[in-house]
Amino acid sequence: MTNDQLVAFLSRYRDMNFLKSHGRDNARFIRKQGLDRLFLECDAHMWRLGDRRIPEGIAVDGGSDWFLLNRKFVEYVTFSTDDLVTKMKQFYSYTLLPAESFFHTVLENSPHCDTMVDNNLRITNWNRKLGCKCQYKHIVDWCGCSPNDFKPQDFHRFQQTARPTFFARKFEAVVNQEIIGQLDYYLYGNYPAGTPGLRSYWENVYDEPDGIHSLSDVTLTLYHSFSRLGLRRAELLLHDAGENSCRYYPMGHPASVHLYFLADRFQGFLIKHHATNLAVSKLETLETWVMPKKVFKIASPPSDFGRLQFSEVGTDWDAKERLFRNFGGLLGPMDEPVGMQKWGKGPNVTVTVVWVDPVNIIAATYDILIESTAEFTHYKPPLNLPLRPGVWTVKILHHWVPVAETKFLVAPLTFSNRQPIKLEEALRLHSGPLRSAYMEQSFQSLNPVLSLPINPAQVEQARRNAASAGAALERWLDSLVGGMWTAMDICATGPTVCPVVQTCSQTAWSSFSPDPKSELGAVKPDGRLR
């Protein structure tokens, strides 16, 4: 509903408090929330310390931690020194998710109890089959659930709510922006024809004020390489002999980085960077768009096994939204990659997955049972580190017949602790694991079966690459990056003497191009913020 409708509703019920209770067996809720356990947060982790008793004479309740509270009750829980508030603040100081129970419990046991409405005016996209996978065990000693992002197929749920509903969660444009547009049009009507940027989404992941210490060595290494890829594209765009108005020398660290999506598909990175134009010896600020090349390939000739739809390798796999949060799969030698496969429905089947390093050493092989209803499978093989830099291949076979393969890049690092890497550190990180053994077991006997010969010249070249630093290391990195990424375009954020480089603000893909749907301003008469 619109902002005006919300204001009218809350004005009418200004003395009420809107909270959603769990509505289930209370003893089960206490156990599920861990209210009978003692928790303490320390070092960015929530530790479970032991058991405890629930205070006697108190009706414990809880539910959603999204609520609307009136001023009287907020002042009561903030300033009151009565026994109830004081003891509940103490009790909930050592609770896993205090906001999901503290306000409910205090309200229902206080003089304000008759102001509670069991409705928090919102709809939440619960899909417990996907959202309850203990995906937060690395930060908390507990298993909880998290709602999913809304997608276009969920739109009917907004239109079918029987109770007053003003809010919904979750929405996340990197997962799906179309649903946000649909809701916007539903409430306020379409944007005028020709409005730019409606299907585009830009998300900033780095900006100069963040400081380069906010970046990992892997991302810093690759952002620099992407910038150089863009400068080479600018040079190639102008073919005139002896013309150097589009030749650049890179300067400093990248200034900003955006993820770029179009029609809910990841299009790559936008890197804003500085470079000296060699024709006039002046600094220019440019933005380069790099896009990953397609690396998933069905076997040729295709096998008669048709269930596999896609395969990808990355890190930060989100089992709830079923995507890699490391967009673009930026990986270095010390990363622990996860292999993911997407399946169509069909009979139960077992497939073999084989991981091959850049010099054809088989790093891992394992079987996966794909059940008839399985949609996704993912597995992180326990590989010994460091991984050998270069282009890796993951092959999927059925009865040892190739079905498909995908590739991923393990980037050699040009930075260590955000400083140019020294030769001895490069050698340590870029030579692969000790004795080239990624696991205790050797899979060398499979090389002839899979027609993967180990070429001594290739192994020697890998050894020489691992012993490189400075400009030689950058050349090796850039040749690998150029094989897996394409510099789609480059634009200038300010004045430029290169005649083939457009102005970023007039370039549809650039983070500097107009994006009216995202420009926030004062609330307009129709309720719009933008």
C-alpha positions in Angstrom: 0.0 0.0 0.0 1.1 3.6 -0.4 2.7 5.8 2.3 -0.5 7.9 2.5 -2.5 4.8 3.3 0.0 3.8 6.0 -0.2 7.3 7.7 -4.0 7.1 7.7 -4.0 3.6 9.2 -1.5 4.4 12.0 -3.3 7.7 12.8 -6.5 5.8 13.3 -4.8 3.2 15.5 -2.2 5.3 17.1 -2.7 3.8 20.6 -2.1 0.3 19.5 1.1 -1.8 19.2 1.4 -4.1 16.2 3.5 -7.3 16.8 3.2 -10.8 15.3 3.2 -13.6 17.8 4.5 -17.1 16.9 1.0 -18.5 17.6 2.3 -22.0 18.5 2.9 -24.1 21.6 4.9 -21.8 24.0 7.2 -24.5 25.3 8.2 -25.4 21.7 8.8 -21.7 20.9 11.1 -21.4 23.9 13.2 -24.4 22.8 13.3 -23.3 19.2 14.4 -19.8 20.0 17.0 -21.1 22.6 15.4 -18.9 25.3 16.3 -21.6 27.8 20.0 -21.3 26.8 22.6 -18.6 27.7 24.3 -16.8 24.8 27.1 -14.3 24.6 28.5 -12.4 21.6 32.2 -12.2 21.4 34.7 -11.8 18.5 31.8 -11.5 15.9 30.4 -14.9 17.0 27.4 -15.8 19.1 28.5 -18.4 21.6 26.1 -20.8 23.4 27.4 -21.0 27.0 24.9 -23.4 28.7 21.3 -23.9 30.0 19.2 -21.4 32.1 15.8 -21.1 33.6 13.0 -19.0 32.3 11.9 -16.4 34.9 8.9 -17.5 36.9 5.6 -15.7 36.8 6.2 -14.3 33.3 4.2 -15.3 30.2 7.0 -15.5 27.6 6.0 -14.8 24.0 7.7 -13.9 20.8 7.6 -14.0 17.0 8.7 -11.6 14.3 11.3 -8.9 15.1 9.5 -6.5 12.7 6.9 -4.5 14.6 5.3 -1.1 15.0 5.3 0.3 18.5 3.5 3.4 19.8 5.3 6.2 21.7 3.8 5.4 25.1 5.1 1.8 25.1 8.5 2.8 23.6 9.0 5.4 26.5 7.9 2.7 29.0 10.5 0.1 27.8 13.2 2.8 27.5 12.8 4.7 30.8 10.9 2.6 33.2 12.7 1.2 36.2 10.0 -1.2 37.3 10.9 -4.8 38.1 9.4 -6.2 34.8 11.5 -4.0 32.5 14.7 -4.2 34.5 14.6 -8.0 34.9 13.6 -8.6 31.2 16.5 -6.3 30.0 18.9 -8.4 32.1 17.4 -11.7 30.9 17.4 -10.8 27.2 21.0 -9.4 27.4 22.1 -13.0 27.1 19.6 -14.2 24.5 20.3 -15.3 20.9 17.6 -13.2 19.2 16.3 -10.8 21.8 14.3 -8.6 19.5 12.1 -11.6 18.5 10.8 -12.0 22.1 11.7 -9.0 24.4 9.0 -6.6 23.2 6.3 -9.2 22.9 7.0 -10.5 26.5 7.3 -7.0 28.1 4.1 -5.8 26.3 2.0 -8.8 27.3 3.1 -8.7 31.0 2.8 -4.9 31.4 0.0 -2.4 31.9 0.0 -1.9 28.1 -1.0 -5.5 27.4 -4.4 -4.5 26.0 -2.8 -2.4 23.2 -1.3 -5.5 21.4 -2.6 -6.3 17.9 -1.4 -9.7 16.6 -0.4 -8.4 13.2 2.9 -6.7 12.2 1.4 -5.3 9.0 3.8 -7.2 6.8 4.2 -10.3 4.6 7.3 -12.4 4.8 8.4 -14.8 2.1 9.1 -18.0 4.1 10.3 -21.1 2.3 11.5 -23.2 5.2 12.7 -26.0 2.8 15.3 -23.6 1.5 15.7 -21.1 4.4 16.3 -23.5 7.3 19.7 -25.0 6.3 21.8 -23.9 9.3 23.5 -21.5 6.9 24.8 -19.3 9.7 26.7 -21.9 11.8 29.9 -19.9 11.1 28.6 -17.0 13.1 26.3 -18.5 15.7 26.1 -21.8 17.7 22.5 -22.4 16.6 20.3 -23.3 13.7 17.8 -20.8 12.6 15.7 -19.9 9.6 15.8 -17.0 7.2 13.1 -15.9 4.7 13.7 -15.9 0.9 13.7 -13.0 -1.5 10.5 -12.3 -3.4 10.5 -13.0 -7.1 7.9 -12.3 -9.9 6.1 -15.6 -9.3 5.3 -14.4 -5.8 3.4 -11.3 -6.9 0.0 -12.8 -6.4 0.7 -13.0 -2.6 0.7 -9.2 -2.3 -2.8 -9.1 -3.9 -4.3 -11.9 -1.8 -3.6 -10.6 1.7 -6.7 -10.7 3.9 -5.3 -8.6 6.8 -3.9 -5.0 6.5 -0.4 -5.3 4.9 1.9 -2.4 4.3 5.4 -4.0 4.3 7.0 -7.1 2.8 10.4 -8.8 3.0 12.8 -9.8 1.6 13.6 -7.9 -1.6 17.1 -7.9 -3.0 17.9 -6.5 -6.4 21.0 -8.6 -7.0 18.7 -11.6 -6.7 15.7 -10.1 -8.5 14.9 -6.5 -9.3 11.9 -7.2 -11.6 9.6 -7.9 -8.6 10.5 -4.4 -7.1 9.5 -2.8 -10.5 6.3 -4.8 -10.6 5.3 -3.6 -7.1 6.3 0.0 -8.0 4.1 0.0 -11.1 1.2 -1.7 -9.2 1.2 1.1 -6.6 2.1 4.2 -8.7 1.7 3.3 -12.4 4.4 2.9 -15.1 7.3 5.3 -15.6 7.0 7.5 -18.8 8.1 5.8 -22.0 11.8 6.1 -22.7 12.8 6.3 -19.0 16.4 5.1 -18.9 17.8 2.4 -16.6 14.6 0.6 -15.7 16.0 -2.8 -16.3 19.5 -2.0 -15.0 20.8 -2.4 -11.5 24.2 -1.1 -10.2 25.5 -2.1 -6.8 28.6 -0.4 -5.4 31.0 -2.9 -3.8 34.0 -0.6 -3.3 34.6 3.1 -3.2 37.8 5.1 -2.5 36.8 6.2 1.0 36.5 2.5 2.0 40.3 2.3 1.6 42.1 -0.5 -0.1 42.4 -2.4 3.2 38.7 -3.2 2.8 39.6 -5.3 -0.2 41.1 -8.8 -0.3 44.4 -9.4 -2.2 42.3 -11.4 -4.7 39.8 -8.6 -5.5 42.5 -5.9 -5.5 44.6 -8.0 -7.9 41.7 -8.7 -10.3 40.3 -5.1 -10.2 43.7 -3.8 -11.3 43.8 -6.4 -14.1 40.3 -5.5 -15.2 41.4 -1.8 -15.4 44.4 -2.7 -17.6 42.1 -4.8 -19.8 39.9 -1.7 -20.3 43.0 0.4 -21.2 44.0 -2.1 -23.9 40.5 -2.0 -25.3 40.7 1.8 -25.6 44.1 1.4 -27.5 42.7 -1.2 -29.9 39.6 1.0 -30.7 41.8 3.5 -32.4 43.8 1.8 -35.2 45.4 4.9 -36.8 49.1 4.3 -37.2 51.3 6.4 -34.9 48.1 7.7 -33.2 48.6 7.6 -29.4 45.6 9.7 -28.1 44.1 6.4 -26.8 47.2 5.0 -25.2 47.2 5.1 -21.4 49.4 4.3 -18.4 47.5 3.1 -15.3 47.8 5.2 -12.2 47.0 4.3 -8.6 44.4 1.9 -7.3 40.9 1.5 -8.7 38.6 4.4 -7.5 35.3 2.4 -7.3 33.8 -0.9 -8.3 30.2 -1.7 -9.1 28.3 -5.0 -9.9 26.2 -4.4 -13.0 23.0 -6.3 -13.7 20.7 -6.0 -16.8 17.3 -7.8 -16.8 18.3 -9.6 -13.6 21.4 -11.1 -15.2 24.9 -10.4 -13.9 26.8 -8.5 -16.6 30.1 -8.1 -14.9 32.1 -5.4 -13.0 32.4 -1.7 -13.7 35.8 -0.4 -12.5 36.4 3.3 -12.2 40.1 4.0 -12.5 42.7 6.7 -13.2 45.2 6.6 -16.1 47.6 9.0 -17.7 46.9 9.7 -21.4 50.3 9.4 -23.1 49.4 11.8 -25.9 49.0 14.8 -23.6 50.5 13.5 -20.3 47.3 14.3 -18.5 45.4 12.2 -15.9 41.9 11.0 -17.0 39.3 9.1 -15.0 37.7 6.2 -16.9 35.2 3.4 -16.2 35.8 -0.1 -17.7 33.0 -2.7 -18.1 34.3 -6.3 -17.9 32.0 -9.3 -18.5 32.8 -12.9 -17.8 33.0 -15.2 -20.8 30.7 -18.2 -21.0 32.6 -21.2 -19.6 29.9 -23.9 -19.3 29.9 -26.3 -22.2 27.8 -29.4 -23.0 29.9 -32.3 -24.3 30.3 -32.8 -28.1 28.8 -35.0 -29.2 26.1 -34.5 -26.5 25.5 -37.5 -24.3 22.0 -39.1 -24.0 22.0 -37.9 -20.3 19.8 -34.8 -20.3 19.2 -33.8 -16.7 22.2 -31.4 -16.3 21.2 -27.8 -17.0 24.2 -25.8 -15.7 27.3 -26.0 -13.7 29.4 -23.3 -12.0 32.3 -23.0 -9.5 32.7 -20.2 -6.9 32.7 -19.3 -3.2 30.0 -18.0 -0.8 27.3 -20.4 -2.1 23.9 -19.2 -0.8 21.8 -22.4 -0.4 18.7 -20.3 0.3 18.8 -18.2 -2.9 20.8 -20.8 -4.8 23.5 -18.5 -6.1 27.1 -17.7 -5.4 27.5 -14.4 -3.5 31.0 -14.1 -4.9 29.7 -12.6 -8.2 32.0 -13.3 -11.0 33.8 -16.0 -9.1 36.9 -14.1 -8.1 39.2 -16.8 -6.7 42.8 -16.9 -5.6 45.2 -19.7 -4.6 44.0 -19.8 -0.9 40.3 -20.0 -1.7 38.2 -23.1 -1.2 35.9 -23.4 -4.3 32.5 -25.0 -4.4 31.2 -26.9 -7.4 27.5 -26.4 -8.1 25.2 -28.2 -10.6 21.6 -27.4 -11.6 19.4 -30.3 -12.6 16.2 -30.9 -14.5 13.7 -33.5 -13.2 14.3 -37.2 -14.2 15.2 -40.6 -12.8 17.6 -41.1 -9.9 21.2 -41.1 -11.3 24.8 -41.1 -10.2 27.3 -38.8 -11.9 31.1 -38.4 -11.5 32.6 -35.0 -11.0 36.3 -34.5 -11.8 38.4 -31.4 -11.0 41.4 -30.8 -13.2 44.1 -28.2 -12.5 45.8 -26.0 -15.1 48.6 -28.6 -15.9 46.1 -31.5 -16.1 46.7 -32.9 -12.6 43.4 -34.4 -11.4 42.9 -32.7 -8.1 39.7 -34.5 -7.0 37.0 -36.9 -8.2 33.8 -37.9 -6.5 30.3 -39.3 -7.3 27.0 -37.5 -6.6 23.7 -39.3 -6.4 21.1 -37.0 -8.0 17.6 -37.8 -6.8 14.7 -37.5 -9.1 13.4 -34.3 -7.5 16.9 -32.7 -7.0 17.2 -29.2 -8.5 20.7 -28.2 -7.2 23.7 -30.0 -5.8 26.8 -28.4 -4.4 30.0 -29.8 -2.9 33.4 -28.3 -1.7 36.2 -30.9 -2.2 38.7 -30.7 0.6 41.7 -29.7 -1.6 45.1 -29.0 -0.2 46.1 -25.4 -0.7 47.5 -23.4 -2.4 45.6 -24.1 -5.6 47.8 -23.8 -8.7 46.9 -20.5 -10.5 45.5 -20.7 -14.0 42.3 -22.0 -15.7 40.8 -25.1 -13.9 38.3 -27.5 -15.5 35.4 -29.3 -13.7 34.1 -32.2 -15.8 30.8 -34.0 -15.2 30.5 -37.6 -16.5 27.8 -40.2 -16.5 29.1 -43.8 -16.7 32.5 -42.1 -17.5 31.0 -40.6 -20.7 31.5 -36.7 -20.7 28.2 -34.8 -20.1 29.5 -31.3 -19.7 32.4 -29.2 -18.3 32.9 -25.8 -16.8 36.0 -23.7 -16.2 37.1 -21.3 -13.5 40.1 -19.1 -13.0 42.4 -19.2 -10.0 44.2 -15.9 -10.2 47.8 -15.5 -9.4 48.2 -12.6 -6.8 50.0 -9.4 -7.6 49.3 -8.1 -4.1 50.0 -9.5 -0.6 48.5 -7.6 2.3 47.6 -4.9 -0.2 51.3 -4.4 -1.1 53.0 -5.5 -4.3 53.8 -9.2 -3.8 57.5 -10.1 -3.2 59.1 -13.0 -5.2 59.4 -15.4 -2.3 55.7 -15.0 -1.4 54.7 -15.3 -5.1 56.7 -18.5 -5.3 55.0 -19.9 -2.2 51.5 -19.1 -3.3 51.8 -19.9 -7.0 53.5 -23.3 -7.1 50.5 -25.4 -6.2 50.3 -27.7 -3.2 53.3 -29.7 -1.9 54.3 -32.4 -4.4 51.3 -31.3 -6.5 49.1 -33.4 -4.2 45.7 -31.8 -3.7 44.5 -34.8 -1.7 46.1 -37.8 0.0 44.9 -40.0 -2.8 46.4 -39.7 -6.2 44.2 -39.8 -9.3 47.0 -40.1 -11.8 45.7 -43.4 -13.2 42.6 -41.5 -14.5 44.6 -39.2 -16.8 44.7 -41.7 -19.7 41.1 -42.7 -19.1 40.0 -39.0 -19.5 42.6 -38.3 -22.3 44.3 -35.7 -20.1 48.1 -36.0 -20.8 50.5 -34.2 -18.5 52.8 -32.2 -20.8 56.3 -31.6 -19.3 56.6 -28.3 -21.3 53.3 -27.1 -19.7 54.5 -28.1 -16.2 57.8 -26.3 -16.8 56.0 -23.1 -18.0 53.8 -23.3 -14.8 57.0 -23.5 -12.7 58.5 -20.4 -14.5 55.2 -18.5 -14.1 55.2 -19.3 -10.4 58.7 -17.8 -10.1 57.6 -14.4 -11.6 57.0 -11.1 -10.0 56.6 -7.5 -11.0 55.8 -6.8 -14.7 56.2 -10.5 -15.7 53.6 -11.6 -13.1 51.2 -8.9 -14.3 51.6 -10.1 -17.9 50.8 -13.7 -16.8 47.8 -12.6 -14.8 46.5 -10.3 -17.6 46.8 -13.1 -20.2 44.7 -15.4 -17.9 42.1 -12.7 -17.1 41.9 -11.9 -20.8 41.0 -15.5 -21.6 38.1 -15.6 -19.1 36.9 -12.0 -19.2 36.0 -9.5 -22.0 36.5 -5.7 -21.7 33.1 -4.8 -23.3 33.6 -1.0 -23.3 35.3 1.9 -21.6 34.1 5.4 -21.0 35.4 8.7 -19.5 33.9 10.3 -16.4 35.4 13.7 -17.4 37.4 15.3 -20.3 39.4 12.9 -22.6 41.4 13.4 -25.7 40.7 9.8 -26.9 38.0 10.3 -29.7 36.5 6.8 -29.5 35.8 6.9 -25.7 32.3 8.1 -24.9 31.2 10.2 -21.9 30.1 7.8 -19.0 27.0 9.8 -18.2 25.8 9.2 -21.8 26.6 5.5 -21.8 23.7 3.1 -20.9 25.8 0.6 -18.9 27.9 3.0 -16.9 27.3 3.6 -13.2 27.3 7.3 -14.1 24.3 7.0 -16.5 20.9 8.2 -15.3 18.9 5.9 -13.1 15.6 7.8 -12.2 14.1 4.8 -10.4 16.8 4.9 -7.8 17.0 8.7 -7.2 15.5 9.3 -3.8 14.0 12.7 -3.0 11.2 14.3 -1.0 7.9 12.5 -0.7 5.8 13.6 -3.7 2.0 14.1 -3.5 1.4 10.6 -5.0 3.6 9.0 -2.2 6.7 8.4 -4.4 10.2 9.0 -3.0 11.7 8.9 -6.5 
